[in-house]
Structures are given as C-alpha cells and as structure tokens.
Amino acid sequence: MNVMKERRLRGAIPTQCEVAKILGVRPSSVSKWENGYAKPRADKLPAIAKLYGCAIEELLADDANNRG
C-alpha cells in the first residue's frame, strides 16, 4: 500500500475529498495517486509530504518500492 493511502487510512485525513480540497486538486487525482495510476506533480510533493507528515523522499521511495 502506498504511503499516502496508508497514512490517510490510519486517520491522518479521513477522506480523499478532504485531501483534494487541501491540495487544490480533484478527488479523482488523489484516488489515482493512492492507487498508483498517476503521480502527483512535482510542485505538489512538498504540500503532500507536509499533509501526511512524511518526507518527500518517503513518497518517492514508496513509488520506487512499488515498481520492483
């Protein structure tokens, strides 16, 4: 499971809609990120990392781990 989905499900942020509202994106974008169908834009990574309480490196490492 990716970092974003895992942290959201642990209670950091209850819904994808709330994440989308905070980040200024569509809920469908958050769903695609969490399910590995799309990647967030690089300019969104700092805000995502702050929101989920992790380092940008963790988001990127998670992506690398899911590939292999």
C-alpha positions as CSV (number, residue, x, y, z in Angstrom):
1,M,0.0,0.0,0.0
2,N,1.4,3.4,-0.8
3,V,2.4,5.9,1.9
4,M,-0.4,8.4,1.1
5,K,-3.2,5.8,1.3
6,E,-1.7,4.1,4.4
7,R,-1.4,7.4,6.3
8,R,-4.9,8.5,5.3
9,L,-6.5,5.3,6.4
10,R,-4.7,5.4,9.7
11,G,-6.7,8.6,10.4
12,A,-4.4,11.4,9.4
13,I,-7.1,12.6,6.9
14,P,-10.5,10.9,6.7
15,T,-11.3,11.2,3.0
16,Q,-9.8,11.7,-0.4
17,C,-12.2,14.6,-0.9
18,E,-10.6,16.4,2.1
19,V,-7.1,15.7,0.8
20,A,-8.2,17.1,-2.6
21,K,-9.6,20.2,-1.1
22,I,-6.5,20.9,1.0
23,L,-4.2,20.4,-2.0
24,G,-6.4,22.1,-4.5
25,V,-6.9,19.1,-6.8
26,R,-9.8,16.9,-7.8
27,P,-10.7,13.9,-5.6
28,S,-10.1,11.7,-8.6
29,S,-6.5,12.8,-8.7
30,V,-6.0,11.7,-5.1
31,S,-7.6,8.4,-5.9
32,K,-5.2,7.9,-8.9
33,W,-2.2,8.8,-6.7
34,E,-3.2,6.4,-4.0
35,N,-3.9,3.5,-6.4
36,G,-0.8,4.0,-8.5
37,Y,-2.5,5.1,-11.7
38,A,-0.9,8.5,-11.7
39,K,1.8,10.5,-10.0
40,P,1.3,13.9,-8.3
41,R,3.1,16.9,-10.0
42,A,6.4,17.7,-8.5
43,D,5.2,21.1,-7.3
44,K,2.6,19.3,-5.1
45,L,5.1,17.0,-3.4
46,P,6.1,19.4,-0.6
47,A,2.4,20.0,0.3
48,I,1.6,16.3,0.2
49,A,4.6,15.4,2.4
50,K,3.6,18.1,4.9
51,L,0.0,16.9,4.9
52,Y,0.9,13.3,5.5
53,G,3.7,14.0,8.0
54,C,6.4,12.4,5.9
55,A,9.4,13.4,3.9
56,I,9.3,13.8,0.1
57,E,11.9,11.1,0.0
58,E,9.4,8.7,1.6
59,L,6.8,9.4,-1.1
60,L,9.5,8.8,-3.8
61,A,10.9,5.7,-2.1
62,D,7.3,4.3,-1.9
63,D,7.0,4.8,-5.6
64,A,10.3,3.0,-6.3
65,N,9.3,0.1,-4.0
66,N,6.0,-0.4,-5.8
67,R,7.8,-0.7,-9.2
68,G,10.1,-3.6,-8.2
